[in-house]
């Protein structure tokens, strides 16, 4: 019986320490639009990467306030994985809510988004920057009142003709892209884990441009 109480005390003490150490808490946000018609679109790569991580780690997403959420624990760190349900253009509301709720430091926020300025499948981590015309990032910047947060950009290329940008971004992946997407999703999950375990700077050196 004494051994049992020692274990319970030890576990509760560990949980308390984790709660008191906000630097071990992370918010990983994949941007996208809710609904089946958007599920396989280029604009929803943020959702797709979160789904891939959830599947790999045998986690489950639950519908909660302002999004679908899963908790991922890795080597003493706790990550809240979030797919906002606010639609892309209002992503900031969900990000701000979950940052506050989970008491996550701003430097431990990672936002995953598509990027037209990068070749298909290229991955790049940046610690700050403009919204680049991306409405999801624009709203996050507006709500957080800063451009200094980590964003993970996944290249979707700009292979569209003049005036067809919206159709391209909201279009489904091509057959050729789909064939290559699996390996790119695996690499994206590795980047997320590196960000959590090794920090932004080391992750940039390891993954940017690959």
MDTraj code that builds the backbone (N, CA, C; nanometers):
import mdtraj as md
import numpy as np

residues = "UNK UNK UNK UNK UNK UNK UNK UNK UNK UNK UNK UNK UNK UNK UNK UNK UNK UNK UNK UNK UNK UNK UNK UNK UNK UNK UNK UNK UNK UNK UNK UNK UNK UNK UNK UNK UNK UNK UNK UNK UNK UNK UNK UNK UNK UNK UNK UNK UNK UNK UNK UNK UNK UNK UNK UNK UNK UNK UNK UNK UNK UNK UNK UNK UNK UNK UNK UNK UNK UNK UNK UNK UNK UNK UNK UNK UNK UNK UNK UNK UNK UNK UNK UNK UNK UNK UNK UNK UNK UNK UNK UNK UNK UNK UNK UNK UNK UNK UNK UNK UNK UNK UNK UNK UNK UNK UNK UNK UNK UNK UNK UNK UNK UNK UNK UNK UNK UNK UNK UNK UNK UNK UNK UNK UNK UNK UNK UNK UNK UNK UNK UNK UNK UNK UNK UNK UNK UNK UNK UNK UNK UNK UNK UNK UNK UNK UNK UNK UNK UNK UNK UNK UNK UNK UNK UNK UNK UNK UNK UNK UNK UNK UNK UNK UNK UNK UNK UNK UNK UNK UNK UNK UNK UNK UNK UNK UNK UNK UNK UNK UNK UNK UNK UNK UNK UNK UNK UNK UNK UNK UNK UNK UNK UNK UNK UNK UNK UNK UNK UNK UNK UNK UNK UNK UNK UNK UNK UNK UNK UNK".split()
xyz = np.array([
    [0.0831, -0.1212, 0.0000],
    [0.0000, 0.0000, 0.0000],
    [0.0866, 0.1262, 0.0000],
    [0.1929, 0.1245, 0.0843],
    [0.2828, 0.2403, 0.0903],
    [0.3479, 0.2659, -0.0449],
    [0.3857, 0.1557, -0.1129],
    [0.4479, 0.1685, -0.2444],
    [0.3525, 0.2343, -0.3427],
    [0.2243, 0.1976, -0.3324],
    [0.1218, 0.2544, -0.4205],
    [0.1137, 0.4053, -0.4019],
    [0.1065, 0.4500, -0.2743],
    [0.0948, 0.5933, -0.2462],
    [0.2191, 0.6696, -0.2895],
    [0.3358, 0.6050, -0.2781],
    [0.4593, 0.6678, -0.3241],
    [0.4546, 0.6933, -0.4739],
    [0.4015, 0.5927, -0.5476],
    [0.3904, 0.6068, -0.6932],
    [0.2951, 0.7195, -0.7301],
    [0.1804, 0.7235, -0.6593],
    [0.0799, 0.8276, -0.6869],
    [0.1378, 0.9651, -0.6578],
    [0.2089, 0.9755, -0.5424],
    [0.2692, 1.1032, -0.5044],
    [0.3740, 1.1475, -0.6064],
    [0.4546, 1.0509, -0.6487],
    [0.5598, 1.0795, -0.7457],
    [0.5004, 1.1296, -0.8763],
    [0.3910, 1.0619, -0.9209],
    [0.3270, 1.0999, -1.0458],
    [0.2642, 1.2383, -1.0355],
    [0.1948, 1.2638, -0.9228],
    [0.1282, 1.3929, -0.9065],
    [0.2306, 1.5052, -0.8956],
    [0.3459, 1.4753, -0.8320],
    [0.4520, 1.5743, -0.8207],
    [0.5083, 1.6085, -0.9585],
    [0.5239, 1.5038, -1.0427],
    [0.5738, 1.5236, -1.1786],
    [0.4761, 1.6075, -1.2599],
    [0.3445, 1.5746, -1.2486],
    [0.2418, 1.6511, -1.3205],
    [0.2432, 1.7972, -1.2789],
    [0.2608, 1.8213, -1.1458],
    [0.2624, 1.9581, -1.0952],
    [0.3811, 2.0356, -1.1499],
    [0.4970, 1.9681, -1.1552],
    [0.6162, 2.0325, -1.2095],
    [0.5974, 2.0714, -1.3552],
    [0.5310, 1.9805, -1.4330],
    [0.5061, 2.0101, -1.5744],
    [0.4142, 2.1302, -1.5884],
    [0.3121, 2.1379, -1.4976],
    [0.2191, 2.2498, -1.5040],
    [0.2897, 2.3808, -1.4694],
    [0.3917, 2.3731, -1.3825],
    [0.4612, 2.4933, -1.3409],
    [0.5692, 2.5361, -1.4403],
    [0.6005, 2.4531, -1.5335],
    [0.7063, 2.4835, -1.6300],
    [0.6458, 2.5055, -1.7680],
    [0.6029, 2.6283, -1.7980],
    [0.5373, 2.6553, -1.9259],
    [0.6280, 2.6324, -2.0465],
    [0.7605, 2.6342, -2.0250],
    [0.8512, 2.6157, -2.1380],
    [0.8437, 2.4746, -2.1959],
    [0.7799, 2.3847, -2.1243],
    [0.7641, 2.2486, -2.1746],
    [0.6286, 2.2276, -2.2419],
    [0.5558, 2.3369, -2.2634],
    [0.4253, 2.3281, -2.3283],
    [0.4310, 2.3951, -2.4656],
    [0.3689, 2.3306, -2.5635],
    [0.3743, 2.3769, -2.7018],
    [0.2344, 2.3768, -2.7635],
    [0.2137, 2.4685, -2.8563],
    [0.0906, 2.4700, -2.9354],
    [0.1286, 2.4586, -3.0822],
    [0.0871, 2.3485, -3.1441],
    [0.1152, 2.3239, -3.2856],
    [-0.0158, 2.3372, -3.3620],
    [-0.0233, 2.4365, -3.4492],
    [-0.1486, 2.4689, -3.5189],
    [-0.1350, 2.4447, -3.6685],
    [-0.2212, 2.3607, -3.7223],
    [-0.2273, 2.3409, -3.8665],
    [-0.3427, 2.4210, -3.9232],
    [-0.3149, 2.5090, -4.0184],
    [-0.4215, 2.5929, -4.0749],
    [-0.4932, 2.5216, -4.1881],
    [-0.6216, 2.5503, -4.1999],
    [-0.7026, 2.4909, -4.3055],
    [-0.8464, 2.5363, -4.2947],
    [-0.9294, 2.4862, -4.3835],
    [-1.0727, 2.5146, -4.3811],
    [-1.1479, 2.3867, -4.3490],
    [-1.2498, 2.3977, -4.2651],
    [-1.3292, 2.2801, -4.2294],
    [-1.4255, 2.2441, -4.3426],
    [-1.4632, 2.1168, -4.3470],
    [-1.5575, 2.0695, -4.4483],
    [-1.4921, 1.9770, -4.5490],
    [-1.5697, 1.8780, -4.5942],
    [-1.5176, 1.7763, -4.6864],
    [-1.4656, 1.8349, -4.8169],
    [-1.5277, 1.9422, -4.8646],
    [-1.4882, 1.9954, -4.9956],
    [-1.3489, 2.0577, -4.9938],
    [-1.2987, 2.0881, -4.8749],
    [-1.1647, 2.1461, -4.8640],
    [-1.0585, 2.0440, -4.8224],
    [-1.1016, 1.9244, -4.7857],
    [-1.0130, 1.8274, -4.7197],
    [-0.8837, 1.7993, -4.7960],
    [-0.8905, 1.7885, -4.9289],
    [-0.7726, 1.7496, -5.0064],
    [-0.7145, 1.8658, -5.0873],
    [-0.7456, 1.9881, -5.0442],
    [-0.6971, 2.1047, -5.1187],
    [-0.5578, 2.1451, -5.0704],
    [-0.4873, 2.2178, -5.1550],
    [-0.3524, 2.2625, -5.1210],
    [-0.3542, 2.3552, -4.9984],
    [-0.4578, 2.4358, -4.9867],
    [-0.4691, 2.5323, -4.8776],
    [-0.4801, 2.4631, -4.7416],
    [-0.5167, 2.3346, -4.7430],
    [-0.5393, 2.2606, -4.6186],
    [-0.4207, 2.1759, -4.5748],
    [-0.3021, 2.2079, -4.6242],
    [-0.1854, 2.1266, -4.5897],
    [-0.1591, 2.1279, -4.4389],
    [-0.1923, 2.2366, -4.3717],
    [-0.1750, 2.2429, -4.2260],
    [-0.2557, 2.1362, -4.1552],
    [-0.3825, 2.1220, -4.1957],
    [-0.4673, 2.0159, -4.1411],
    [-0.4077, 1.8792, -4.1707],
    [-0.3603, 1.8636, -4.2938],
    [-0.3106, 1.7334, -4.3387],
    [-0.1873, 1.6898, -4.2586],
    [-0.0998, 1.7846, -4.2268],
    [0.0199, 1.7526, -4.1496],
    [-0.0164, 1.7155, -4.0062],
    [-0.1101, 1.7884, -3.9468],
    [-0.1568, 1.7523, -3.8122],
    [-0.2185, 1.6126, -3.8134],
    [-0.3011, 1.5846, -3.9130],
    [-0.3634, 1.4519, -3.9241],
    [-0.2580, 1.3422, -3.9368],
    [-0.1520, 1.3705, -4.0096],
    [-0.0458, 1.2719, -4.0310],
    [0.0264, 1.2419, -3.8996],
    [0.0540, 1.3459, -3.8219],
    [0.1186, 1.3281, -3.6915],
    [0.0274, 1.2499, -3.5970],
    [-0.0996, 1.2849, -3.5958],
    [-0.1973, 1.2154, -3.5111],
    [-0.2033, 1.0671, -3.5458],
    [-0.2037, 1.0380, -3.6756],
    [-0.2092, 0.8987, -3.7209],
    [-0.0812, 0.8237, -3.6835],
    [0.0331, 0.8855, -3.7059],
    [0.1612, 0.8213, -3.6744],
    [0.1741, 0.7865, -3.5268],
    [0.1262, 0.8746, -3.4415],
    [0.1429, 0.8568, -3.2971],
    [0.0218, 0.7915, -3.2313],
    [-0.0732, 0.7474, -3.3134],
    [-0.1933, 0.6790, -3.2640],
    [-0.2683, 0.7650, -3.1610],
    [-0.2865, 0.8914, -3.1955],
    [-0.3609, 0.9841, -3.1112],
    [-0.5024, 0.9978, -3.1647],
    [-0.5828, 1.0756, -3.0974],
    [-0.7178, 1.1019, -3.1485],
    [-0.7516, 1.2490, -3.1274],
    [-0.8115, 1.3087, -3.2293],
    [-0.8559, 1.4471, -3.2218],
    [-0.9964, 1.4526, -3.1649],
    [-1.0195, 1.5487, -3.0768],
    [-1.1524, 1.5699, -3.0192],
    [-1.1996, 1.7104, -3.0530],
    [-1.3269, 1.7228, -3.0862],
    [-1.3827, 1.8546, -3.1154],
    [-1.4030, 1.9306, -2.9852],
    [-1.3324, 2.0421, -2.9720],
    [-1.3448, 2.1269, -2.8540],
    [-1.3696, 2.2699, -2.9000],
    [-1.3588, 2.3636, -2.8097],
    [-1.3867, 2.5027, -2.8438],
    [-1.2918, 2.5531, -2.9524],
    [-1.3483, 2.5994, -3.0619],
    [-1.2765, 2.6621, -3.1725],
    [-1.1841, 2.5687, -3.2503],
    [-1.2007, 2.4363, -3.2325],
    [-1.1169, 2.3481, -3.3137],
    [-1.1161, 2.2033, -3.2696],
    [-1.0493, 2.1207, -3.3488],
    [-1.0236, 1.9815, -3.3139],
    [-0.8858, 1.9758, -3.2489],
    [-0.8777, 1.9068, -3.1360],
    [-0.7581, 1.9131, -3.0524],
    [-0.7120, 1.7733, -3.0109],
    [-0.5811, 1.7542, -3.0075],
    [-0.5211, 1.6318, -2.9540],
    [-0.4027, 1.6718, -2.8665],
    [-0.3731, 1.5886, -2.7679],
    [-0.2569, 1.6122, -2.6816],
    [-0.1488, 1.5104, -2.7155],
    [-0.0303, 1.5621, -2.7424],
    [0.0828, 1.4769, -2.7810],
    [0.1966, 1.5007, -2.6825],
    [0.2388, 1.3937, -2.6143],
    [0.3475, 1.4046, -2.5168],
    [0.4716, 1.3380, -2.5728],
    [0.5833, 1.4096, -2.5630],
    [0.7089, 1.3583, -2.6163],
    [0.8247, 1.4044, -2.5269],
    [0.8905, 1.3088, -2.4646],
    [1.0100, 1.3325, -2.3823],
    [0.9920, 1.4476, -2.2829],
    [0.8859, 1.4400, -2.2039],
    [0.8625, 1.5390, -2.0989],
    [0.7989, 1.6680, -2.1452],
    [0.7684, 1.6768, -2.2730],
    [0.7038, 1.7965, -2.3259],
    [0.5607, 1.7637, -2.3669],
    [0.4720, 1.8608, -2.3525],
    [0.3314, 1.8414, -2.3865],
    [0.2921, 1.9355, -2.4997],
    [0.2458, 1.8766, -2.6087],
    [0.2046, 1.9546, -2.7257],
    [0.0536, 1.9473, -2.7432],
    [-0.0075, 2.0628, -2.7564],
    [-0.1480, 2.0692, -2.7962],
    [-0.1510, 2.0838, -2.9479],
    [-0.2087, 1.9858, -3.0158],
    [-0.2220, 1.9894, -3.1614],
    [-0.3600, 2.0451, -3.1944],
    [-0.3648, 2.1457, -3.2803],
    [-0.4911, 2.2157, -3.3064],
    [-0.5192, 2.2320, -3.4547],
    [-0.6423, 2.1963, -3.4927],
    [-0.6964, 2.2282, -3.6250],
    [-0.8145, 2.3224, -3.6020],
    [-0.7958, 2.4537, -3.6229],
    [-0.9034, 2.5492, -3.5943],
    [-1.0297, 2.5213, -3.6761],
    [-1.1439, 2.5446, -3.6132],
    [-1.2724, 2.5258, -3.6818],
    [-1.3329, 2.6595, -3.7222],
    [-1.2503, 2.7624, -3.7250],
    [-1.2982, 2.8994, -3.7493],
    [-1.2957, 2.9395, -3.8961],
    [-1.2491, 2.8500, -3.9819],
    [-1.2152, 2.8812, -4.1210],
    [-1.0859, 2.9618, -4.1230],
    [-1.0151, 2.9478, -4.2330],
    [-0.8800, 3.0012, -4.2468],
    [-0.8678, 3.1481, -4.2075],
    [-0.9585, 3.2308, -4.2576],
    [-0.9450, 3.3757, -4.2425],
    [-0.9649, 3.4251, -4.0995],
    [-1.0125, 3.3370, -4.0086],
    [-1.0354, 3.3759, -3.8694],
    [-0.9531, 3.2886, -3.7745],
    [-0.8422, 3.2380, -3.8223],
    [-0.7603, 3.1447, -3.7447],
    [-0.7072, 3.2041, -3.6150],
    [-0.6866, 3.3350, -3.6126],
    [-0.6266, 3.4001, -3.4964],
    [-0.7050, 3.3815, -3.3679],
    [-0.8364, 3.3761, -3.3791],
    [-0.9210, 3.3610, -3.2604],
    [-0.8912, 3.2294, -3.1894],
    [-0.8797, 3.1212, -3.2670],
    [-0.8522, 2.9893, -3.2093],
    [-0.7109, 2.9828, -3.1517],
    [-0.6156, 3.0392, -3.2238],
    [-0.4766, 3.0385, -3.1771],
    [-0.4642, 3.1134, -3.0453],
    [-0.5222, 3.2319, -3.0396],
    [-0.5160, 3.3132, -2.9185],
    [-0.5827, 3.2417, -2.8005],
    [-0.6981, 3.1785, -2.8255],
    [-0.7713, 3.1095, -2.7183],
    [-0.6885, 2.9957, -2.6594],
    [-0.6310, 2.9110, -2.7463],
    [-0.5588, 2.7934, -2.6980],
    [-0.4224, 2.8289, -2.6402],
    [-0.3596, 2.9331, -2.6889],
    [-0.2366, 2.9821, -2.6260],
    [-0.2630, 3.0214, -2.4812],
    [-0.3728, 3.0950, -2.4616],
    [-0.4084, 3.1424, -2.3278],
    [-0.4540, 3.0268, -2.2394],
    [-0.5402, 2.9424, -2.2920],
    [-0.5953, 2.8318, -2.2135],
    [-0.4856, 2.7379, -2.1632],
    [-0.3915, 2.7033, -2.2518],
    [-0.2859, 2.6086, -2.2156],
    [-0.1609, 2.6762, -2.1587],
    [-0.1674, 2.8096, -2.1485],
    [-0.0535, 2.8863, -2.0942],
    [0.0775, 2.8531, -2.1673],
    [0.0700, 2.8578, -2.2997],
    [0.1854, 2.8267, -2.3836],
    [0.2609, 2.9561, -2.4158],
    [0.3920, 2.9607, -2.3919],
    [0.4695, 3.0805, -2.4279],
    [0.4661, 3.1025, -2.5796],
    [0.4677, 3.2274, -2.6209],
    [0.4586, 3.2589, -2.7632],
    [0.5694, 3.1913, -2.8433],
    [0.6898, 3.1795, -2.7845],
    [0.8009, 3.1173, -2.8565],
    [0.7811, 2.9677, -2.8787],
    [0.6818, 2.9087, -2.8111],
    [0.6524, 2.7670, -2.8288],
    [0.5297, 2.7428, -2.9172],
    [0.4893, 2.8473, -2.9873],
    [0.3812, 2.8354, -3.0856],
    [0.4408, 2.8039, -3.2224],
    [0.3816, 2.7079, -3.2921],
    [0.4214, 2.6767, -3.4298],
    [0.2962, 2.6701, -3.5163],
    [0.2908, 2.7538, -3.6188],
    [0.1763, 2.7592, -3.7101],
    [0.2171, 2.7007, -3.8448],
    [0.1414, 2.6026, -3.8923],
    [0.1721, 2.5342, -4.0178],
    [0.0807, 2.5861, -4.1282],
    [0.1413, 2.6283, -4.2384],
    [0.0619, 2.6885, -4.3446],
    [0.1191, 2.6565, -4.4833],
    [0.0381, 2.6754, -4.5847],
    [0.0831, 2.6591, -4.7235],
    [0.1557, 2.7852, -4.7688],
    [0.2435, 2.7689, -4.8676],
    [0.3186, 2.8840, -4.9194],
    [0.3343, 2.8729, -5.0703],
    [0.2791, 2.9712, -5.1404],
    [0.2862, 2.9753, -5.2870],
    [0.4260, 3.0084, -5.3377],
    [0.5082, 3.0682, -5.2533],
    [0.6399, 3.1147, -5.2974],
    [0.7488, 3.0087, -5.2865],
    [0.7132, 2.8900, -5.2376],
    [0.8090, 2.7804, -5.2261],
    [0.7717, 2.6685, -5.3234],
    [0.8712, 2.6005, -5.3803],
    [0.8412, 2.4866, -5.4689],
    [0.7625, 2.3793, -5.3946],
    [0.6878, 2.3017, -5.4677],
    [0.6066, 2.1975, -5.4048],
    [0.6914, 2.1093, -5.3123],
    [0.6420, 2.0907, -5.1899],
    [0.7055, 1.9995, -5.0958],
    [0.8198, 2.0581, -5.0157],
    [0.8671, 2.1795, -5.0520],
    [0.9731, 2.2424, -4.9740],
    [0.9189, 2.2789, -4.8361],
    [1.0018, 2.2626, -4.7342],
    [0.9582, 2.2976, -4.5999],
    [1.0543, 2.3998, -4.5405],
    [0.9974, 2.4975, -4.4719],
    [1.0805, 2.6060, -4.4182],
    [1.0214, 2.6574, -4.2872],
    [1.1054, 2.6663, -4.1868],
    [1.0658, 2.7212, -4.0576],
    [1.1214, 2.8617, -4.0441],
    [1.0371, 2.9545, -4.0000],
    [1.0812, 3.0924, -3.9763],
    [1.0299, 3.1370, -3.8400],
    [1.1096, 3.2187, -3.7721],
    [1.0718, 3.2637, -3.6393],
    [0.9905, 3.3914, -3.6375],
    [0.9812, 3.4581, -3.7516],
    [0.9023, 3.5812, -3.7618],
    [0.8875, 3.6147, -3.9091],
    [0.8107, 3.7175, -3.9401],
    [0.7944, 3.7589, -4.0788],
    [0.6561, 3.8136, -4.1065],
    [0.6372, 3.8613, -4.2269],
    [0.5072, 3.9164, -4.2655],
    [0.4099, 3.8026, -4.2939],
    [0.2840, 3.8392, -4.3166],
    [0.1834, 3.7372, -4.3483],
    [0.1970, 3.6891, -4.4924],
    [0.2731, 3.7618, -4.5757],
    [0.2950, 3.7192, -4.7140],
    [0.1675, 3.7100, -4.7955],
    [0.0641, 3.7853, -4.7559],
    [-0.0632, 3.7802, -4.8281],
    [-0.1516, 3.6638, -4.7875],
    [-0.1096, 3.5883, -4.6866],
    [-0.1871, 3.4726, -4.6407],
    [-0.2871, 3.5189, -4.5354],
    [-0.4162, 3.5001, -4.5621],
    [-0.5189, 3.5540, -4.4737],
    [-0.5205, 3.4896, -4.3353],
    [-0.4839, 3.3629, -4.3279],
    [-0.4778, 3.2967, -4.1978],
    [-0.3702, 3.3581, -4.1103],
    [-0.2512, 3.3779, -4.1672],
    [-0.1416, 3.4400, -4.0933],
    [-0.1734, 3.5860, -4.0598],
    [-0.2414, 3.6518, -4.1503],
    [-0.2798, 3.7920, -4.1279],
    [-0.3687, 3.8048, -4.0050],
    [-0.4641, 3.7139, -3.9902],
    [-0.5551, 3.7190, -3.8755],
    [-0.4828, 3.6829, -3.7461],
    [-0.3913, 3.5867, -3.7522],
    [-0.3137, 3.5501, -3.6337],
    [-0.2297, 3.6695, -3.5885],
    [-0.1651, 3.7351, -3.6846],
    [-0.0851, 3.8538, -3.6545],
    [-0.1716, 3.9622, -3.5904],
    [-0.2922, 3.9802, -3.6418],
    [-0.3840, 4.0815, -3.5899],
    [-0.4252, 4.0501, -3.4463],
    [-0.4581, 3.9233, -3.4199],
    [-0.5048, 3.8849, -3.2859],
    [-0.3911, 3.8840, -3.1839],
    [-0.2731, 3.8383, -3.2231],
    [-0.1608, 3.8306, -3.1300],
    [-0.0842, 3.9627, -3.1208],
    [-0.1099, 4.0528, -3.2171],
    [-0.0431, 4.1825, -3.2216],
    [0.1088, 4.1697, -3.2308],
    [0.1523, 4.0713, -3.3072],
    [0.2957, 4.0530, -3.3307],
    [0.3178, 3.9668, -3.4545],
    [0.4334, 3.9859, -3.5166],
    [0.4737, 3.8990, -3.6277],
    [0.5809, 3.8011, -3.5813],
    [0.6157, 3.8078, -3.4521],
    [0.7232, 3.7240, -3.3987],
    [0.6678, 3.5950, -3.3393],
    [0.6288, 3.5066, -3.4270],
    [0.5886, 3.3722, -3.3852],
    [0.6365, 3.2757, -3.4933],
    [0.6594, 3.1512, -3.4562],
    [0.7151, 3.0524, -3.5486],
    [0.6110, 3.0062, -3.6490],
    [0.6497, 3.0063, -3.7750],
    [0.5589, 2.9525, -3.8772],
    [0.6354, 2.8522, -3.9637],
    [0.5693, 2.7420, -3.9904],
    [0.6229, 2.6333, -4.0714],
    [0.5519, 2.6394, -4.2054],
    [0.6271, 2.6806, -4.3087],
    [0.5681, 2.6983, -4.4418],
    [0.5951, 2.5745, -4.5278],
    [0.4894, 2.5234, -4.5859],
    [0.4989, 2.4073, -4.6748],
    [0.4711, 2.4549, -4.8168],
    [0.5683, 2.4360, -4.9060],
    [0.5551, 2.4862, -5.0423],
    [0.4499, 2.4143, -5.1252],
    [0.3642, 2.4939, -5.1900],
    [0.2658, 2.4359, -5.2824],
    [0.2926, 2.4843, -5.4249],
    [0.3968, 2.5636, -5.4436],
    [0.4407, 2.6212, -5.5714],
    [0.3393, 2.7222, -5.6254],
    [0.3755, 2.7858, -5.7344],
    [0.2865, 2.8865, -5.7955],
    [0.2570, 2.8495, -5.9410],
    [0.2319, 2.7208, -5.9630],
    [0.2095, 2.6704, -6.0991],
    [0.0658, 2.6935, -6.1458],
    [0.0285, 2.8210, -6.1493],
    [-0.1066, 2.8548, -6.1962],
    [-0.0972, 2.9718, -6.2932],
    [-0.1930, 2.9816, -6.3806],
    [-0.1944, 3.0910, -6.4781],
    [-0.2543, 3.2164, -6.4153],
    [-0.2328, 3.3285, -6.4803],
    [-0.2768, 3.4579, -6.4286],
    [-0.4269, 3.4575, -6.3973],
    [-0.4591, 3.5050, -6.2768],
    [-0.5986, 3.5142, -6.2358],
    [-0.6574, 3.3845, -6.1818],
    [-0.5740, 3.2805, -6.1714],
    [-0.6248, 3.1491, -6.1275],
    [-0.5731, 3.1092, -5.9900],
    [-0.5198, 3.2059, -5.9152],
    [-0.4585, 3.1731, -5.7863],
    [-0.5573, 3.1086, -5.6896],
    [-0.6753, 3.1650, -5.6757],
    [-0.7738, 3.1114, -5.5805],
    [-0.8125, 2.9689, -5.6180],
    [-0.8373, 2.9471, -5.7474],
    [-0.8729, 2.8121, -5.7934],
    [-0.7606, 2.7131, -5.7644],
    [-0.6377, 2.7588, -5.7807],
    [-0.5220, 2.6720, -5.7581],
    [-0.5078, 2.6369, -5.6097],
    [-0.5119, 2.7395, -5.5262],
    [-0.4948, 2.7183, -5.3818],
    [-0.6063, 2.6314, -5.3248],
    [-0.7271, 2.6537, -5.3716],
    [-0.8417, 2.5764, -5.3220],
    [-0.8694, 2.4524, -5.4064],
    [-0.7748, 2.4204, -5.4950],
    [-0.7883, 2.3010, -5.5783],
    [-0.7231, 2.1807, -5.5118],
    [-0.7616, 2.0611, -5.5581],
    [-0.7037, 1.9382, -5.5051],
    [-0.5612, 1.9188, -5.5561],
    [-0.4834, 1.8400, -5.4818],
    [-0.3485, 1.8045, -5.5245],
    [-0.3543, 1.7290, -5.6564],
    [-0.2560, 1.7514, -5.7415],
    [-0.2487, 1.6774, -5.8675],
    [-0.2078, 1.5327, -5.8381],
    [-0.2202, 1.4478, -5.9380],
    [-0.1815, 1.3070, -5.9217],
    [-0.0326, 1.2944, -5.8892],
    [0.0477, 1.3741, -5.9582],
    [0.1929, 1.3713, -5.9359],
    [0.2276, 1.4181, -5.7945],
    [0.1613, 1.5247, -5.7482],
    [0.1841, 1.5758, -5.6128],
    [0.1419, 1.4729, -5.5087],
    [0.0295, 1.4099, -5.5328],
    [-0.0222, 1.3105, -5.4381],
    [0.0770, 1.1954, -5.4191],
    [0.1427, 1.1556, -5.5273],
    [0.2403, 1.0459, -5.5196],
    [0.3589, 1.0824, -5.4301],
    [0.3945, 1.2092, -5.4290],
    [0.5109, 1.2536, -5.3519],
    [0.4748, 1.3030, -5.2119],
    [0.3467, 1.3195, -5.1865],
    [0.3028, 1.3842, -5.0632],
    [0.3356, 1.3039, -4.9375],
    [0.3255, 1.1722, -4.9444],
    [0.3499, 1.0886, -4.8277],
    [0.4864, 1.1124, -4.7644],
    [0.5902, 1.1130, -4.8474],
    [0.7266, 1.1345, -4.7975],
    [0.7423, 1.2755, -4.7415],
    [0.6762, 1.3715, -4.8052],
    [0.6833, 1.5109, -4.7586],
    [0.6120, 1.5280, -4.6236],
    [0.5045, 1.4523, -4.6038],
    [0.4341, 1.4572, -4.4755],
    [0.5199, 1.3955, -4.3657],
    [0.5892, 1.2872, -4.3965],
    [0.6809, 1.2252, -4.3002],
    [0.7888, 1.3247, -4.2583],
    [0.8439, 1.3952, -4.3554],
    [0.9491, 1.4939, -4.3280],
    [0.8932, 1.6094, -4.2450],
    [0.7698, 1.6456, -4.2716],
    [0.7058, 1.7551, -4.1974],
    [0.6876, 1.7192, -4.0509],
    [0.6500, 1.5951, -4.0235],
    [0.6342, 1.5496, -3.8857],
    [0.7696, 1.5509, -3.8139],
    [0.8740, 1.5125, -3.8846],
    [1.0089, 1.5164, -3.8263],
    [1.0474, 1.6602, -3.7892],
    [1.0101, 1.7555, -3.8748],
    [1.0393, 1.8962, -3.8448],
    [0.9683, 1.9393, -3.7161],
    [0.8425, 1.9015, -3.7012],
    [0.7663, 1.9387, -3.5811],
    [0.8328, 1.8821, -3.4560],
    [0.8710, 1.7558, -3.4610],
    [0.9345, 1.6925, -3.3451],
    [1.0678, 1.7599, -3.3137],
    [1.1417, 1.7967, -3.4164],
    [1.2685, 1.8660, -3.3970],
    [1.2465, 2.0022, -3.3326],
    [1.1441, 2.0732, -3.3765],
    [1.1110, 2.2035, -3.3190],
    [1.0862, 2.1909, -3.1685],
    [1.0123, 2.0891, -3.1304],
    [0.9781, 2.0680, -2.9891],
    [1.1003, 2.0243, -2.9079],
    [1.1795, 1.9351, -2.9627],
    [1.2904, 1.8757, -2.8871],
    [1.4217, 1.9516, -2.8985],
    [1.4459, 2.0147, -3.0136],
    [1.5767, 2.0771, -3.0378],
    [1.5720, 2.2287, -3.0521],
    [1.4509, 2.2841, -3.0615],
    [1.4380, 2.4288, -3.0733],
    [1.4323, 2.4769, -3.2167],
    [1.3901, 2.6007, -3.2332],
    [1.3681, 2.6573, -3.3667],
    [1.4973, 2.6710, -3.4464],
    [1.6027, 2.7226, -3.3839],
    [1.7276, 2.7485, -3.4553],
    [1.7891, 2.6211, -3.5126],
    [1.8003, 2.5177, -3.4309],
    [1.8549, 2.3901, -3.4782],
    [1.7686, 2.3296, -3.5884],
    [1.6374, 2.3452, -3.5729],
    [1.5453, 2.2891, -3.6718],
    [1.5588, 2.3593, -3.8060],
    [1.5754, 2.4907, -3.8032],
    [1.5962, 2.5650, -3.9278],
    [1.7212, 2.5152, -4.0001],
    [1.8277, 2.4982, -3.9242],
    [1.9538, 2.4525, -3.9835],
    [1.9414, 2.3127, -4.0449],
    [1.8608, 2.2299, -3.9825],
    [1.8478, 2.0911, -4.0265],
    [1.7514, 2.0736, -4.1436],
    [1.6398, 2.1456, -4.1400],
    [1.5310, 2.1165, -4.2335],
    [1.5068, 2.2201, -4.3435],
    [1.5405, 2.3450, -4.3216],
    [1.5038, 2.4473, -4.4204],
    [1.5631, 2.4179, -4.5578],
    [1.4753, 2.4205, -4.6578],
    [1.5159, 2.3957, -4.7952],
    [1.5151, 2.2505, -4.8361],
    [1.4825, 2.1610, -4.7427],
    [1.4828, 2.0181, -4.7773],
    [1.3446, 1.9710, -4.8187],
])
top = md.Topology()
chain = top.add_chain()
for i, resn in enumerate(residues, 1):
    res = top.add_residue(resn, chain, resSeq=i)
    for name in ("N", "CA", "C"):
        top.add_atom(name, md.element.get_by_symbol(name[0]), res)
traj = md.Trajectory(xyz[None], top)
